[in-house]
Amino acid sequence: MIEFLWSIVASIVVSLISLIGILFLLVNEKTLNNILFILIGFATGGLLGGAFFHLLPEALEKSSNPTLTFLYVILGFIIFFILERYIHWRHCHKEGKCDVHVVSYLSLMGDGIHNLIDGMIIATSFQVNISFGLITTLAIILHEIPQEIGDFGVLVYGGLSKLKALFYNFLSALTAIIGVFIGYFLTTSIENFSSVLLPIAAGGFIYIAASDLVPELHKEPNLKKSTLAIITFIFGIILMYALKLIHV
């Protein structure tokens, strides 16, 4: 039961990250973009480190079939690809013209599903043990910070006021708590469920880092900023490795 309570608290903390859009009200756009770029580098390293140093080793330890575990990793990669491609739609069509309100609704829908999955991952990781759950939650937070800032921008671009964007983004984030209940139920009622969900989560982490975040880092032409992003990227990996050593 204590693991479930930890999961609920962790999901609430992750949900509160959605309110980081408040920064838009406090700092100018140039400063915010600089902060966001540093966070993207750090989040990329944190996600990769979380996948390779924590989720995958734990999944392999629980699995009797390593090949099947890596198939689940690929499945996770595919799931997140489909989620982004068909639900969390971010692109304009018809020669660059967009119905921005549709983009806003789809953004909220995609975030809701994404956060639901995050909640399931959190619940499953805390069932392994509390320290593993905390490390997994940290990895999720690292990628949620830059993502939520970007999502807030999409909602404002879609015609919502800043306050409404904050509110609806927060409501979408609360699905992580629902995900905790689902993940906890499945983990406690289905044998070896964590050995399936953990590698799927690892595949999702790898997809987000490689497909979404790394391309953003490549867009920066300024050598100083790019070097800083590489440093924070490596620091994110080192942090996750250090947490692995402490965990061991």
C-alpha positions as protocol buffer text, in pm:
chain_id: "A"
residue {
  index: 1
  type: MET
  ca { x: 0 y: 0 z: 0 }
}
residue {
  index: 2
  type: ILE
  ca { x: 288 y: 237 z: 74 }
}
residue {
  index: 3
  type: GLU
  ca { x: 407 y: 196 z: -285 }
}
residue {
  index: 4
  type: PHE
  ca { x: 64 y: 302 z: -409 }
}
residue {
  index: 5
  type: LEU
  ca { x: 71 y: 617 z: -194 }
}
residue {
  index: 6
  type: TRP
  ca { x: 419 y: 701 z: -327 }
}
residue {
  index: 7
  type: SER
  ca { x: 285 y: 654 z: -679 }
}
residue {
  index: 8
  type: ILE
  ca { x: -4 y: 894 z: -616 }
}
residue {
  index: 9
  type: VAL
  ca { x: 228 y: 1161 z: -472 }
}
residue {
  index: 10
  type: ALA
  ca { x: 471 y: 1119 z: -764 }
}
residue {
  index: 11
  type: SER
  ca { x: 190 y: 1149 z: -1021 }
}
residue {
  index: 12
  type: ILE
  ca { x: 63 y: 1466 z: -852 }
}
residue {
  index: 13
  type: VAL
  ca { x: 414 y: 1617 z: -869 }
}
residue {
  index: 14
  type: VAL
  ca { x: 440 y: 1523 z: -1238 }
}
residue {
  index: 15
  type: SER
  ca { x: 96 y: 1677 z: -1299 }
}
residue {
  index: 16
  type: LEU
  ca { x: 202 y: 2001 z: -1134 }
}
residue {
  index: 17
  type: ILE
  ca { x: 483 y: 2031 z: -1388 }
}
residue {
  index: 18
  type: SER
  ca { x: 213 y: 2130 z: -1637 }
}
residue {
  index: 19
  type: LEU
  ca { x: 184 y: 2462 z: -1454 }
}
residue {
  index: 20
  type: ILE
  ca { x: 538 y: 2555 z: -1555 }
}
residue {
  index: 21
  type: GLY
  ca { x: 376 y: 2764 z: -1828 }
}
residue {
  index: 22
  type: ILE
  ca { x: 351 y: 3028 z: -1556 }
}
residue {
  index: 23
  type: LEU
  ca { x: 708 y: 3114 z: -1659 }
}
residue {
  index: 24
  type: PHE
  ca { x: 558 y: 3276 z: -1967 }
}
residue {
  index: 25
  type: LEU
  ca { x: 404 y: 3530 z: -1733 }
}
residue {
  index: 26
  type: LEU
  ca { x: 726 y: 3599 z: -1544 }
}
residue {
  index: 27
  type: VAL
  ca { x: 1014 y: 3606 z: -1795 }
}
residue {
  index: 28
  type: ASN
  ca { x: 1061 y: 3742 z: -2144 }
}
residue {
  index: 29
  type: GLU
  ca { x: 1049 y: 3511 z: -2445 }
}
residue {
  index: 30
  type: LYS
  ca { x: 1424 y: 3526 z: -2518 }
}
residue {
  index: 31
  type: THR
  ca { x: 1518 y: 3420 z: -2165 }
}
residue {
  index: 32
  type: LEU
  ca { x: 1257 y: 3146 z: -2168 }
}
residue {
  index: 33
  type: ASN
  ca { x: 1387 y: 3007 z: -2498 }
}
residue {
  index: 34
  type: ASN
  ca { x: 1739 y: 2993 z: -2354 }
}
residue {
  index: 35
  type: ILE
  ca { x: 1615 y: 2811 z: -2045 }
}
residue {
  index: 36
  type: LEU
  ca { x: 1412 y: 2572 z: -2259 }
}
residue {
  index: 37
  type: PHE
  ca { x: 1708 y: 2484 z: -2480 }
}
residue {
  index: 38
  type: ILE
  ca { x: 1922 y: 2394 z: -2177 }
}
residue {
  index: 39
  type: LEU
  ca { x: 1638 y: 2186 z: -2035 }
}
residue {
  index: 40
  type: ILE
  ca { x: 1597 y: 1998 z: -2363 }
}
residue {
  index: 41
  type: GLY
  ca { x: 1963 y: 1894 z: -2354 }
}
residue {
  index: 42
  type: PHE
  ca { x: 1935 y: 1783 z: -1992 }
}
residue {
  index: 43
  type: ALA
  ca { x: 1606 y: 1601 z: -2054 }
}
residue {
  index: 44
  type: THR
  ca { x: 1750 y: 1414 z: -2353 }
}
residue {
  index: 45
  type: GLY
  ca { x: 2038 y: 1277 z: -2148 }
}
residue {
  index: 46
  type: GLY
  ca { x: 1810 y: 1201 z: -1855 }
}
residue {
  index: 47
  type: LEU
  ca { x: 1566 y: 1003 z: -2067 }
}
residue {
  index: 48
  type: LEU
  ca { x: 1836 y: 796 z: -2237 }
}
residue {
  index: 49
  type: GLY
  ca { x: 2010 y: 736 z: -1906 }
}
residue {
  index: 50
  type: GLY
  ca { x: 1681 y: 639 z: -1743 }
}
residue {
  index: 51
  type: ALA
  ca { x: 1603 y: 393 z: -2022 }
}
residue {
  index: 52
  type: PHE
  ca { x: 1946 y: 227 z: -2045 }
}
residue {
  index: 53
  type: PHE
  ca { x: 2062 y: 241 z: -1681 }
}
residue {
  index: 54
  type: HIS
  ca { x: 1733 y: 183 z: -1498 }
}
residue {
  index: 55
  type: LEU
  ca { x: 1431 y: 61 z: -1694 }
}
residue {
  index: 56
  type: LEU
  ca { x: 1607 y: -188 z: -1923 }
}
residue {
  index: 57
  type: PRO
  ca { x: 1830 y: -352 z: -1656 }
}
residue {
  index: 58
  type: GLU
  ca { x: 1529 y: -389 z: -1426 }
}
residue {
  index: 59
  type: ALA
  ca { x: 1319 y: -535 z: -1708 }
}
residue {
  index: 60
  type: LEU
  ca { x: 1594 y: -781 z: -1806 }
}
residue {
  index: 61
  type: GLU
  ca { x: 1632 y: -887 z: -1444 }
}
residue {
  index: 62
  type: LYS
  ca { x: 1262 y: -970 z: -1426 }
}
residue {
  index: 63
  type: SER
  ca { x: 1247 y: -1141 z: -1764 }
}
residue {
  index: 64
  type: SER
  ca { x: 1337 y: -1499 z: -1851 }
}
residue {
  index: 65
  type: ASN
  ca { x: 1349 y: -1412 z: -2222 }
}
residue {
  index: 66
  type: PRO
  ca { x: 1582 y: -1118 z: -2310 }
}
residue {
  index: 67
  type: THR
  ca { x: 1479 y: -1128 z: -2677 }
}
residue {
  index: 68
  type: LEU
  ca { x: 1115 y: -1080 z: -2578 }
}
residue {
  index: 69
  type: THR
  ca { x: 1217 y: -790 z: -2355 }
}
residue {
  index: 70
  type: PHE
  ca { x: 1381 y: -611 z: -2647 }
}
residue {
  index: 71
  type: LEU
  ca { x: 1074 y: -680 z: -2860 }
}
residue {
  index: 72
  type: TYR
  ca { x: 876 y: -492 z: -2596 }
}
residue {
  index: 73
  type: VAL
  ca { x: 1128 y: -206 z: -2623 }
}
residue {
  index: 74
  type: ILE
  ca { x: 1061 y: -187 z: -2997 }
}
residue {
  index: 75
  type: LEU
  ca { x: 687 y: -206 z: -2926 }
}
residue {
  index: 76
  type: GLY
  ca { x: 720 y: 91 z: -2691 }
}
residue {
  index: 77
  type: PHE
  ca { x: 906 y: 284 z: -2960 }
}
residue {
  index: 78
  type: ILE
  ca { x: 627 y: 207 z: -3209 }
}
residue {
  index: 79
  type: ILE
  ca { x: 349 y: 301 z: -2964 }
}
residue {
  index: 80
  type: PHE
  ca { x: 500 y: 642 z: -2896 }
}
residue {
  index: 81
  type: PHE
  ca { x: 562 y: 694 z: -3268 }
}
residue {
  index: 82
  type: ILE
  ca { x: 195 y: 624 z: -3343 }
}
residue {
  index: 83
  type: LEU
  ca { x: 85 y: 840 z: -3049 }
}
residue {
  index: 84
  type: GLU
  ca { x: 277 y: 1137 z: -3182 }
}
residue {
  index: 85
  type: ARG
  ca { x: 202 y: 1076 z: -3550 }
}
residue {
  index: 86
  type: TYR
  ca { x: -174 y: 1030 z: -3532 }
}
residue {
  index: 87
  type: ILE
  ca { x: -289 y: 1177 z: -3203 }
}
residue {
  index: 88
  type: HIS
  ca { x: -42 y: 1434 z: -3077 }
}
residue {
  index: 89
  type: TRP
  ca { x: -49 y: 1614 z: -3413 }
}
residue {
  index: 90
  type: ARG
  ca { x: 182 y: 1915 z: -3431 }
}
residue {
  index: 91
  type: HIS
  ca { x: 209 y: 1990 z: -3801 }
}
residue {
  index: 92
  type: CYS
  ca { x: 27 y: 2214 z: -4044 }
}
residue {
  index: 93
  type: HIS
  ca { x: -129 y: 2088 z: -4366 }
}
residue {
  index: 94
  type: LYS
  ca { x: -275 y: 2229 z: -4684 }
}
residue {
  index: 95
  type: GLU
  ca { x: 32 y: 2425 z: -4786 }
}
residue {
  index: 96
  type: GLY
  ca { x: 112 y: 2553 z: -4439 }
}
residue {
  index: 97
  type: LYS
  ca { x: -242 y: 2656 z: -4336 }
}
residue {
  index: 98
  type: CYS
  ca { x: -359 y: 2526 z: -4001 }
}
residue {
  index: 99
  type: ASP
  ca { x: -680 y: 2514 z: -3810 }
}
residue {
  index: 100
  type: VAL
  ca { x: -509 y: 2617 z: -3489 }
}
residue {
  index: 101
  type: HIS
  ca { x: -805 y: 2529 z: -3268 }
}
residue {
  index: 102
  type: VAL
  ca { x: -793 y: 2169 z: -3386 }
}
residue {
  index: 103
  type: VAL
  ca { x: -422 y: 2164 z: -3305 }
}
residue {
  index: 104
  type: SER
  ca { x: -506 y: 2274 z: -2949 }
}
residue {
  index: 105
  type: TYR
  ca { x: -767 y: 2004 z: -2898 }
}
residue {
  index: 106
  type: LEU
  ca { x: -544 y: 1733 z: -3040 }
}
residue {
  index: 107
  type: SER
  ca { x: -256 y: 1855 z: -2828 }
}
residue {
  index: 108
  type: LEU
  ca { x: -469 y: 1818 z: -2513 }
}
residue {
  index: 109
  type: MET
  ca { x: -591 y: 1475 z: -2624 }
}
residue {
  index: 110
  type: GLY
  ca { x: -239 y: 1353 z: -2699 }
}
residue {
  index: 111
  type: ASP
  ca { x: -104 y: 1488 z: -2370 }
}
residue {
  index: 112
  type: GLY
  ca { x: -386 y: 1321 z: -2180 }
}
residue {
  index: 113
  type: ILE
  ca { x: -302 y: 980 z: -2324 }
}
residue {
  index: 114
  type: HIS
  ca { x: 71 y: 1039 z: -2282 }
}
residue {
  index: 115
  type: ASN
  ca { x: 26 y: 1137 z: -1917 }
}
residue {
  index: 116
  type: LEU
  ca { x: -199 y: 836 z: -1860 }
}
residue {
  index: 117
  type: ILE
  ca { x: 86 y: 613 z: -1978 }
}
residue {
  index: 118
  type: ASP
  ca { x: 330 y: 805 z: -1757 }
}
residue {
  index: 119
  type: GLY
  ca { x: 106 y: 733 z: -1458 }
}
residue {
  index: 120
  type: MET
  ca { x: 104 y: 361 z: -1539 }
}
residue {
  index: 121
  type: ILE
  ca { x: 484 y: 365 z: -1566 }
}
residue {
  index: 122
  type: ILE
  ca { x: 512 y: 542 z: -1229 }
}
residue {
  index: 123
  type: ALA
  ca { x: 282 y: 290 z: -1058 }
}
residue {
  index: 124
  type: THR
  ca { x: 471 y: -5 z: -1206 }
}
residue {
  index: 125
  type: SER
  ca { x: 812 y: 134 z: -1111 }
}
residue {
  index: 126
  type: PHE
  ca { x: 708 y: 191 z: -749 }
}
residue {
  index: 127
  type: GLN
  ca { x: 589 y: -169 z: -733 }
}
residue {
  index: 128
  type: VAL
  ca { x: 950 y: -269 z: -803 }
}
residue {
  index: 129
  type: ASN
  ca { x: 1069 y: -59 z: -508 }
}
residue {
  index: 130
  type: ILE
  ca { x: 1044 y: 299 z: -387 }
}
residue {
  index: 131
  type: SER
  ca { x: 1392 y: 415 z: -494 }
}
residue {
  index: 132
  type: PHE
  ca { x: 1337 y: 278 z: -845 }
}
residue {
  index: 133
  type: GLY
  ca { x: 1004 y: 458 z: -856 }
}
residue {
  index: 134
  type: LEU
  ca { x: 1167 y: 786 z: -757 }
}
residue {
  index: 135
  type: ILE
  ca { x: 1434 y: 753 z: -1025 }
}
residue {
  index: 136
  type: THR
  ca { x: 1172 y: 674 z: -1291 }
}
residue {
  index: 137
  type: THR
  ca { x: 964 y: 971 z: -1178 }
}
residue {
  index: 138
  type: LEU
  ca { x: 1271 y: 1194 z: -1207 }
}
residue {
  index: 139
  type: ALA
  ca { x: 1328 y: 1076 z: -1565 }
}
residue {
  index: 140
  type: ILE
  ca { x: 965 y: 1154 z: -1649 }
}
residue {
  index: 141
  type: ILE
  ca { x: 989 y: 1500 z: -1490 }
}
residue {
  index: 142
  type: LEU
  ca { x: 1304 y: 1578 z: -1692 }
}
residue {
  index: 143
  type: HIS
  ca { x: 1119 y: 1536 z: -2020 }
}
residue {
  index: 144
  type: GLU
  ca { x: 791 y: 1681 z: -1895 }
}
residue {
  index: 145
  type: ILE
  ca { x: 942 y: 2023 z: -1819 }
}
residue {
  index: 146
  type: PRO
  ca { x: 1041 y: 2119 z: -2177 }
}
residue {
  index: 147
  type: GLN
  ca { x: 742 y: 1933 z: -2321 }
}
residue {
  index: 148
  type: GLU
  ca { x: 490 y: 2116 z: -2101 }
}
residue {
  index: 149
  type: ILE
  ca { x: 642 y: 2453 z: -2190 }
}
residue {
  index: 150
  type: GLY
  ca { x: 604 y: 2362 z: -2557 }
}
residue {
  index: 151
  type: ASP
  ca { x: 249 y: 2235 z: -2507 }
}
residue {
  index: 152
  type: PHE
  ca { x: 153 y: 2556 z: -2331 }
}
residue {
  index: 153
  type: GLY
  ca { x: 281 y: 2748 z: -2632 }
}
residue {
  index: 154
  type: VAL
  ca { x: 71 y: 2532 z: -2868 }
}
residue {
  index: 155
  type: LEU
  ca { x: -246 y: 2602 z: -2667 }
}
residue {
  index: 156
  type: VAL
  ca { x: -183 y: 2978 z: -2662 }
}
residue {
  index: 157
  type: TYR
  ca { x: -110 y: 2966 z: -3034 }
}
residue {
  index: 158
  type: GLY
  ca { x: -439 y: 2781 z: -3077 }
}
residue {
  index: 159
  type: GLY
  ca { x: -634 y: 3075 z: -2943 }
}
residue {
  index: 160
  type: LEU
  ca { x: -658 y: 3007 z: -2569 }
}
residue {
  index: 161
  type: SER
  ca { x: -574 y: 3275 z: -2315 }
}
residue {
  index: 162
  type: LYS
  ca { x: -265 y: 3208 z: -2102 }
}
residue {
  index: 163
  type: LEU
  ca { x: -476 y: 3133 z: -1795 }
}
residue {
  index: 164
  type: LYS
  ca { x: -707 y: 2896 z: -1985 }
}
residue {
  index: 165
  type: ALA
  ca { x: -405 y: 2726 z: -2142 }
}
residue {
  index: 166
  type: LEU
  ca { x: -259 y: 2669 z: -1795 }
}
residue {
  index: 167
  type: PHE
  ca { x: -590 y: 2532 z: -1667 }
}
residue {
  index: 168
  type: TYR
  ca { x: -659 y: 2292 z: -1955 }
}
residue {
  index: 169
  type: ASN
  ca { x: -298 y: 2177 z: -1966 }
}
residue {
  index: 170
  type: PHE
  ca { x: -321 y: 2097 z: -1595 }
}
residue {
  index: 171
  type: LEU
  ca { x: -646 y: 1902 z: -1645 }
}
residue {
  index: 172
  type: SER
  ca { x: -476 y: 1701 z: -1920 }
}
residue {
  index: 173
  type: ALA
  ca { x: -183 y: 1631 z: -1687 }
}
residue {
  index: 174
  type: LEU
  ca { x: -412 y: 1492 z: -1417 }
}
residue {
  index: 175
  type: THR
  ca { x: -470 y: 1180 z: -1627 }
}
residue {
  index: 176
  type: ALA
  ca { x: -135 y: 1065 z: -1483 }
}
residue {
  index: 177
  type: ILE
  ca { x: -318 y: 1003 z: -1156 }
}
residue {
  index: 178
  type: ILE
  ca { x: -576 y: 786 z: -1337 }
}
residue {
  index: 179
  type: GLY
  ca { x: -282 y: 603 z: -1496 }
}
residue {
  index: 180
  type: VAL
  ca { x: -146 y: 525 z: -1149 }
}
residue {
  index: 181
  type: PHE
  ca { x: -472 y: 350 z: -1053 }
}
residue {
  index: 182
  type: ILE
  ca { x: -472 y: 151 z: -1378 }
}
residue {
  index: 183
  type: GLY
  ca { x: -102 y: 63 z: -1350 }
}
residue {
  index: 184
  type: TYR
  ca { x: -132 y: -37 z: -985 }
}
residue {
  index: 185
  type: PHE
  ca { x: -432 y: -260 z: -1056 }
}
residue {
  index: 186
  type: LEU
  ca { x: -263 y: -430 z: -1352 }
}
residue {
  index: 187
  type: THR
  ca { x: 66 y: -475 z: -1167 }
}
residue {
  index: 188
  type: THR
  ca { x: -98 y: -635 z: -863 }
}
residue {
  index: 189
  type: SER
  ca { x: -348 y: -848 z: -1058 }
}
residue {
  index: 190
  type: ILE
  ca { x: -147 y: -958 z: -1362 }
}
residue {
  index: 191
  type: GLU
  ca { x: 166 y: -1160 z: -1298 }
}
residue {
  index: 192
  type: ASN
  ca { x: 486 y: -1020 z: -1456 }
}
residue {
  index: 193
  type: PHE
  ca { x: 305 y: -710 z: -1585 }
}
residue {
  index: 194
  type: SER
  ca { x: 600 y: -492 z: -1483 }
}
residue {
  index: 195
  type: SER
  ca { x: 834 y: -703 z: -1699 }
}
residue {
  index: 196
  type: VAL
  ca { x: 619 y: -599 z: -1996 }
}
residue {
  index: 197
  type: LEU
  ca { x: 551 y: -233 z: -1916 }
}
residue {
  index: 198
  type: LEU
  ca { x: 909 y: -142 z: -1812 }
}
residue {
  index: 199
  type: PRO
  ca { x: 1071 y: -223 z: -2151 }
}
residue {
  index: 200
  type: ILE
  ca { x: 776 y: -59 z: -2331 }
}
residue {
  index: 201
  type: ALA
  ca { x: 842 y: 252 z: -2121 }
}
residue {
  index: 202
  type: ALA
  ca { x: 1212 y: 230 z: -2209 }
}
residue {
  index: 203
  type: GLY
  ca { x: 1123 y: 222 z: -2577 }
}
residue {
  index: 204
  type: GLY
  ca { x: 905 y: 528 z: -2525 }
}
residue {
  index: 205
  type: PHE
  ca { x: 1184 y: 714 z: -2347 }
}
residue {
  index: 206
  type: ILE
  ca { x: 1428 y: 631 z: -2627 }
}
residue {
  index: 207
  type: TYR
  ca { x: 1176 y: 747 z: -2889 }
}
residue {
  index: 208
  type: ILE
  ca { x: 1112 y: 1080 z: -2717 }
}
residue {
  index: 209
  type: ALA
  ca { x: 1483 y: 1148 z: -2673 }
}
residue {
  index: 210
  type: ALA
  ca { x: 1592 y: 1041 z: -3022 }
}
residue {
  index: 211
  type: SER
  ca { x: 1295 y: 1153 z: -3230 }
}
residue {
  index: 212
  type: ASP
  ca { x: 1170 y: 1467 z: -3054 }
}
residue {
  index: 213
  type: LEU
  ca { x: 1447 y: 1616 z: -2842 }
}
residue {
  index: 214
  type: VAL
  ca { x: 1771 y: 1547 z: -3034 }
}
residue {
  index: 215
  type: PRO
  ca { x: 1631 y: 1706 z: -3355 }
}
residue {
  index: 216
  type: GLU
  ca { x: 1548 y: 2018 z: -3152 }
}
residue {
  index: 217
  type: LEU
  ca { x: 1909 y: 2035 z: -3034 }
}
residue {
  index: 218
  type: HIS
  ca { x: 2030 y: 2013 z: -3395 }
}
residue {
  index: 219
  type: LYS
  ca { x: 1828 y: 2320 z: -3491 }
}
residue {
  index: 220
  type: GLU
  ca { x: 2048 y: 2556 z: -3288 }
}
residue {
  index: 221
  type: PRO
  ca { x: 2310 y: 2719 z: -3516 }
}
residue {
  index: 222
  type: ASN
  ca { x: 2491 y: 2902 z: -3236 }
}
residue {
  index: 223
  type: LEU
  ca { x: 2807 y: 2708 z: -3139 }
}
residue {
  index: 224
  type: LYS
  ca { x: 2807 y: 2834 z: -2779 }
}
residue {
  index: 225
  type: LYS
  ca { x: 2447 y: 2730 z: -2718 }
}
residue {
  index: 226
  type: SER
  ca { x: 2501 y: 2397 z: -2893 }
}
residue {
  index: 227
  type: THR
  ca { x: 2806 y: 2324 z: -2678 }
}
residue {
  index: 228
  type: LEU
  ca { x: 2609 y: 2410 z: -2365 }
}
residue {
  index: 229
  type: ALA
  ca { x: 2332 y: 2173 z: -2475 }
}
residue {
  index: 230
  type: ILE
  ca { x: 2585 y: 1892 z: -2529 }
}
residue {
  index: 231
  type: ILE
  ca { x: 2724 y: 1952 z: -2180 }
}
residue {
  index: 232
  type: THR
  ca { x: 2379 y: 1939 z: -2020 }
}
residue {
  index: 233
  type: PHE
  ca { x: 2296 y: 1633 z: -2231 }
}
residue {
  index: 234
  type: ILE
  ca { x: 2603 y: 1449 z: -2099 }
}
residue {
  index: 235
  type: PHE
  ca { x: 2528 y: 1571 z: -1747 }
}
residue {
  index: 236
  type: GLY
  ca { x: 2178 y: 1420 z: -1772 }
}
residue {
  index: 237
  type: ILE
  ca { x: 2330 y: 1082 z: -1861 }
}
residue {
  index: 238
  type: ILE
  ca { x: 2589 y: 1108 z: -1583 }
}
residue {
  index: 239
  type: LEU
  ca { x: 2318 y: 1195 z: -1331 }
}
residue {
  index: 240
  type: MET
  ca { x: 2117 y: 886 z: -1421 }
}
residue {
  index: 241
  type: TYR
  ca { x: 2428 y: 669 z: -1404 }
}
residue {
  index: 242
  type: ALA
  ca { x: 2518 y: 813 z: -1064 }
}
residue {
  index: 243
  type: LEU
  ca { x: 2166 y: 741 z: -941 }
}
residue {
  index: 244
  type: LYS
  ca { x: 2207 y: 384 z: -1065 }
}
residue {
  index: 245
  type: LEU
  ca { x: 2525 y: 345 z: -862 }
}
residue {
  index: 246
  type: ILE
  ca { x: 2353 y: 486 z: -554 }
}
residue {
  index: 247
  type: HIS
  ca { x: 2055 y: 258 z: -613 }
}
residue {
  index: 248
  type: VAL
  ca { x: 2281 y: -44 z: -637 }
}
